[in-house]
Amino acid sequence: MNTDAVKIIFVGDILIHSYYNKIASEGDPSFVFQKISHALSDAEIRFGNLETVLSEKGSPIDGKGCLQGDERYIRSLNDLDFNILSLANNHTFDFGLEAFEDMSINLQKAGIRTVGAGFNLEESRKISILTVNDISLGFLAYSSRTNNGQRYATNTSPGVAPLEEEIVIEDIKKNKKDVDFLIVSLHWGIEHSPHPTPEQVLFAHRVIDAGVKIIIGNHPQILQGIEYYKDGLIMYSLGNFCHSDYYWGGPQKPYQFRLKDIDRESIIVKVKLFKNGKTNIDVVPMWINSNYQPAVCEGERKDAILQKLKARSEMIKKPDFDKYWNDLIIKKRVGNPFKIWWQNGSLLYKLKNFKFSQIKSLLDLFLMYVYVKFSKSPSKWQMFNPRNDKKPRPFCGEDEESN
């Protein structure tokens, strides 16, 4: 055994809901992880973001798609030797405080620590320290307000730790003297974007500058790049460790979702962290198969995932990264809708079928262009979502639901 280093395995978002519940009710829940367990064996610490309420208690909140999983999967995560999980995400409180409390207690009973959520702000920000081979690692986790769902912790109410710079930096300065290395989980970013935003990159750099060794990002549900910055390692998003198609009736309206290829591809990152601060990483490409089992992939699929990771990692380092984002949003949210409208019939057809609403749509597109081009607000990046690429934004005379 190497006594001057610790091996840590990081996985992507852990979403155990819908069809996984069917698997659990019809047989052995451990079936889900049969093809991936060997890839998680060689480490002392295993960390992931648990983004499903594993409890049968509570009631769903209104106004969002809620994720609930069979509580027997807590045993499955324990069998995989996960010893710490982040709960700082937008689904931890989907079924209210009773379900959160029940899940937290059962995770603790299974020997799995949690970080990033609690019964008040102080508890949600509390560090969790693991010591291996005389190396102490401190874990913190935070969730962004833009994807937090319904609940941020306050001084008097439960919730997740807020991803706000003042709070994060304050916690880093407070805790870094008590451990050898800090590891911070950030639930952030834009779903299905292959890249973090420029603001995320700058924030990650400030977090490393403040004293963090490793940042593990989650929420985008797509593989993003990995960056070495100074002495730190930043993993912006590893994709989904496990996920399934989703249909839920909901208290007010139904929600449904089908996995696409980008939802199925992910990586496991094995980090060897030495006492002197040096890090070695090993990347393991994986794929969620038709049975919703995460599995190590080989051949062309493995090569394709590694190529994507390389390209997305290189993009982050480019000096014109901000310009890339500007051009991307303008193309997808201004150029594409205008192109669809222009290609939809001849000029004579357009004149015969002209509607006043089209003038408004063109004006909206122009105002959107001005906003993206000149606004300094990071909120403008929220207009990016590849799942809507074929849907004109704003409405440009076509039936969006049919696209």
Long-range contacts (C-beta under 8 A, 24 or more apart in sequence): 1-133, 2-133, 3-133, 3-134, 4-133, 4-274, 4-275, 4-276, 5-133, 5-135, 5-272, 5-273, 5-274, 5-275, 6-44, 6-45, 6-132, 6-133, 6-135, 6-137, 6-272, 6-273, 7-42, 7-43, 7-44, 7-45, 7-270, 7-271, 7-272, 7-273, 8-43, 8-44, 8-45, 8-46, 8-47, 8-137, 8-183, 8-214, 8-270, 8-271, 8-272, 8-273, 9-40, 9-42, 9-43, 9-45, 9-46, 9-47, 9-268, 9-269, 9-270, 9-271, 10-47, 10-48, 10-216, 10-235, 10-238, 10-268, 10-269, 10-270, 10-271, 11-40, 11-46, 11-47, 11-48, 11-238, 11-241, 11-266, 11-268, 12-48, 12-49, 12-218, 12-223, 12-237, 12-238, 12-239, 12-240, 12-241, 12-266, 12-267, 13-48, 13-49, 13-51, 13-89, 13-218, 13-219, 13-221, 13-238, 13-239, 13-240, 13-241, 13-243, 14-48, 14-49, 14-50, 14-51, 14-52, 14-77, 14-85, 14-241, 14-242, 15-51, 15-52, 15-67, 15-240, 15-241, 15-242, 15-243, 15-244, 16-52, 16-54, 16-69, 16-70, 16-73, 16-242, 17-52, 17-67, 17-68, 17-69, 17-244, 17-246, 18-244, 18-245, 18-246, 18-247, 18-248, 19-244, 19-245, 19-292, 20-69, 20-70, 20-73, 20-242, 20-244, 20-292, 21-68, 21-69, 21-70, 23-292, 24-70, 24-72, 24-73, 25-70, 29-70, 29-72, 29-73, 29-75, 29-76, 30-76, 30-79, 31-291, 31-293, 32-73, 32-76, 32-242, 32-292, 32-293, 32-294, 33-76, 33-79, 33-80, 33-242, 33-293, 33-294, 34-293, 35-289, 35-293, 35-294, 35-295, 35-296, 36-286, 36-293, 36-294, 36-295, 36-296, 37-79, 37-80, 38-296, 39-268, 39-284, 39-286, 39-296, 40-80, 40-81, 40-268, 41-81, 42-270, 43-81, 43-270, 44-132, 44-133, 45-83, 45-84, 45-130, 45-132, 45-137, 46-80, 46-81, 46-82, 46-83, 46-84, 47-82, 47-83, 47-84, 47-85, 47-86, 47-139, 47-183, 47-185, 47-216, 48-82, 48-85, 48-86, 48-241, 49-85, 49-86, 49-88, 49-89, 49-141, 49-185, 49-187, 49-216, 49-218, 49-219, 50-77, 50-85, 50-86, 50-87, 50-89, 50-92, 50-114, 51-89, 51-90, 51-91, 51-92, 51-218, 52-91, 53-91, 53-92, 53-93, 53-94, 53-95, 53-99, 53-100, 53-103, 54-103, 54-106, 54-107, 55-95, 55-99, 55-100, 55-102, 55-103, 55-106, 56-102, 57-95, 57-98, 57-99, 57-102, 58-95, 58-96, 58-97, 58-98, 58-99, 58-100, 58-102, 59-95, 59-96, 59-251, 60-94, 60-95, 60-250, 60-251, 61-93, 61-94, 61-95, 61-96, 61-149, 61-150, 62-251, 62-252, 63-150, 63-252, 64-94, 64-149, 64-150, 65-246, 65-248, 65-250, 65-255, 65-257, 66-91, 66-94, 66-95, 66-248, 66-250, 67-91, 67-94, 67-246, 68-94, 68-95, 68-99, 71-102, 71-103, 71-106, 74-103, 74-106, 74-107, 74-110, 74-112, 75-110, 77-110, 77-112, 78-110, 78-111, 78-112, 82-112, 83-111, 83-112, 83-113, 83-130, 84-112, 84-113, 84-114, 84-115, 84-128, 84-130, 84-139, 85-112, 85-113, 85-114, 85-115, 86-114, 86-115, 86-116, 86-139, 86-141, 86-185, 86-187, 86-218, 87-114, 87-115, 87-116, 87-117, 87-141, 87-160, 88-115, 88-116, 88-117, 88-124, 88-141, 88-142, 88-143, 88-160, 88-161, 88-163, 88-185, 88-187, 89-116, 89-143, 89-147, 89-149, 89-160, 89-187, 89-218, 89-219, 90-143, 90-147, 90-148, 90-149, 90-187, 90-219, 91-149, 92-117, 92-151, 92-160, 93-117, 93-149, 93-150, 93-151, 93-158, 93-159, 93-160, 94-149, 97-158, 100-158, 113-139, 115-139, 115-140, 115-141, 115-185, 116-140, 116-141, 116-142, 116-143, 116-160, 116-161, 116-185, 116-187, 117-141, 117-153, 117-158, 117-159, 117-160, 117-161, 118-153, 118-158, 118-159, 118-161, 119-158, 120-153, 120-154, 120-155, 120-156, 120-157, 120-158, 121-153, 121-154, 121-155, 121-159, 121-161, 121-162, 122-155, 123-153, 124-153, 124-158, 124-159, 124-160, 124-161, 125-153, 125-161, 125-167, 125-171, 127-171, 127-175, 127-178, 127-179, 129-178, 129-179, 134-275, 135-180, 135-181, 135-273, 135-275, 136-178, 136-179, 136-180, 136-181, 137-179, 137-180, 137-181, 137-182, 137-183, 137-273, 138-175, 138-176, 138-178, 138-179, 138-181, 138-182, 138-183, 139-182, 139-183, 139-184, 139-185, 140-168, 140-171, 140-172, 140-175, 140-182, 140-183, 140-184, 140-185, 141-184, 141-185, 141-186, 141-187, 142-167, 142-168, 142-184, 142-185, 142-186, 142-187, 143-187, 143-188, 144-186, 144-187, 144-188, 144-189, 144-219, 146-188, 146-379, 146-382, 147-187, 147-188, 147-189, 147-191, 147-219, 148-187, 160-187, 163-187, 163-188, 165-203, 165-206, 168-207, 168-210, 169-206, 169-207, 169-210, 172-207, 172-210, 172-211, 172-212, 173-210, 173-211, 176-210, 176-211, 176-212, 180-275, 181-213, 181-214, 181-273, 181-277, 182-211, 182-212, 182-213, 182-214, 183-212, 183-213, 183-214, 183-215, 183-216, 184-212, 184-214, 184-215, 184-216, 185-215, 185-216, 185-217, 185-218, 186-215, 186-216, 186-217, 186-218, 187-217, 187-218, 187-219, 188-217, 188-218, 188-219, 189-217, 189-219, 189-220, 189-224, 189-236, 189-237, 190-220, 190-381, 190-382, 190-384, 190-385, 191-219, 191-220, 191-221, 191-222, 191-385, 192-220, 192-221, 192-222, 192-262, 192-385, 192-386, 192-387, 193-220, 193-222, 193-224, 193-381, 193-384, 193-385, 193-386, 194-222, 194-223, 194-224, 194-308, 194-312, 195-224, 195-225, 195-236, 195-312, 195-315, 195-316, 195-321, 195-324, 195-325, 196-224, 196-225, 196-236, 196-237, 196-316, 197-325, 197-378, 197-381, 198-321, 198-322, 198-325, 198-378, 199-378, 199-381, 200-236, 201-227, 201-316, 201-321, 204-229, 204-234, 204-236, 205-229, 208-232, 208-234, 213-273, 213-277, 213-279, 214-271, 214-273, 214-279, 221-262, 221-263, 222-262, 222-263, 223-262, 223-265, 223-266, 223-267, 223-305, 223-308, 223-309, 223-312, 224-312, 225-309, 225-312, 225-313, 225-314, 225-315, 225-316, 226-269, 226-281, 226-283, 226-309, 226-313, 227-313, 227-316, 227-317, 231-277, 233-271, 233-279, 233-281, 235-269, 236-316, 238-266, 238-267, 238-268, 238-269, 239-263, 239-265, 239-266, 239-267, 240-264, 240-266, 240-288, 241-266, 241-268, 241-286, 241-294, 242-288, 242-292, 242-293, 242-294, 243-288, 243-292, 244-288, 244-292, 245-292, 259-288, 262-386, 263-288, 264-288, 264-289, 265-301, 265-305, 265-308, 266-294, 267-305, 267-309, 283-309, 325-381, 326-372, 326-373, 328-384, 329-372, 329-380, 329-381, 329-383, 329-384, 330-369, 330-372, 330-373, 332-383, 332-384, 332-386, 332-389, 333-368, 333-372, 333-383, 333-384, 333-393, 334-365, 334-368, 334-369, 334-372, 336-389, 336-392, 337-361, 337-365, 337-392, 337-393, 337-394, 337-396, 338-362, 338-365, 338-396, 340-392, 340-396, 340-398, 341-392, 341-396, 341-397, 341-398, 344-397, 344-398, 355-397, 357-395, 357-397, 358-396, 358-397, 361-392, 361-394, 361-395, 361-396, 361-397, 364-394, 365-394, 365-396, 368-393, 368-394
